[in-house]
């Protein structure tokens, strides 16, 4: 969902929403990808896989998403 850099599902959905913010298919796709990524990061933290958690959290933060789940993951990472 995050690879290759700048040419992946999440970035394409975000780009589509920049052009057409009300596009429901892009919004649904973005939400589905984000849900999976947040679940993966949460699971990595639960399993103590700091490397995977840091990679996922960093990728989510890089996209500057206004999502409270990102704040919660960052809090748990510390």
FENLINKA-V737256 format. One record per residue. N is the residue number from 1. RES is the residue in three letters. OMEGA is omega in radians with two decimals (none if undefined). D_FIRST is the distance of its C-alpha to the first C-alpha in whole Angstrom. Layout:
BEGIN
n | res | omega | d_first
N | RES | OMEGA | D_FIRST
N | RES | OMEGA | D_FIRST
END
This chain:
BEGIN
n | res | omega | d_first
1 | UNK | -3.10 | 0
2 | UNK | -3.11 | 4
3 | UNK | -0.15 | 6
4 | UNK | -3.12 | 8
5 | UNK | 3.11 | 10
6 | UNK | 3.10 | 11
7 | UNK | -3.06 | 9
8 | UNK | -3.05 | 6
9 | UNK | -3.09 | 5
10 | UNK | -3.12 | 6
11 | UNK | 3.10 | 9
12 | UNK | 3.09 | 10
13 | UNK | 3.13 | 11
14 | UNK | 3.12 | 12
15 | UNK | 3.11 | 14
16 | UNK | -3.14 | 15
17 | UNK | 3.04 | 17
18 | UNK | -3.12 | 18
19 | UNK | -3.08 | 20
20 | UNK | -3.04 | 21
21 | UNK | -3.10 | 20
22 | UNK | -3.11 | 22
23 | UNK | -3.00 | 20
24 | UNK | 3.13 | 19
25 | UNK | 3.11 | 16
26 | UNK | 3.12 | 14
27 | UNK | 3.12 | 15
28 | UNK | 3.11 | 14
29 | UNK | 3.10 | 11
30 | UNK | -3.12 | 10
31 | UNK | 3.13 | 12
32 | UNK | 3.12 | 10
33 | UNK | 3.13 | 7
34 | UNK | 3.12 | 9
35 | UNK | 3.12 | 11
36 | UNK | -3.12 | 9
37 | UNK | 3.10 | 8
38 | UNK | 3.08 | 12
39 | UNK | 3.13 | 13
40 | UNK | 3.13 | 11
41 | UNK | 3.12 | 13
42 | UNK | 3.12 | 16
43 | UNK | 3.12 | 16
44 | UNK | 3.09 | 16
45 | UNK | 3.13 | 19
46 | UNK | -3.10 | 21
47 | UNK | -3.13 | 21
48 | UNK | 3.11 | 22
49 | UNK | -3.06 | 19
50 | UNK | -3.12 | 19
51 | UNK | 3.13 | 17
52 | UNK | 3.13 | 14
53 | UNK | -3.13 | 15
54 | UNK | 3.13 | 16
55 | UNK | -3.13 | 13
56 | UNK | -3.14 | 10
57 | UNK | 3.10 | 13
58 | UNK | 3.13 | 14
59 | UNK | 3.10 | 11
60 | UNK | 3.13 | 11
61 | UNK | 3.14 | 15
62 | UNK | -3.11 | 14
63 | UNK | 3.05 | 13
64 | UNK | 3.13 | 16
65 | UNK | 3.09 | 15
66 | UNK | -3.08 | 19
67 | UNK | -3.11 | 18
68 | UNK | 3.11 | 20
69 | UNK | 3.12 | 18
70 | UNK | 3.11 | 17
71 | UNK | 3.13 | 20
72 | UNK | 3.11 | 21
73 | UNK | 3.12 | 18
74 | UNK | 3.11 | 20
75 | UNK | -3.14 | 23
76 | UNK | -3.08 | 23
77 | UNK | -3.05 | 21
78 | UNK | none | 25
END
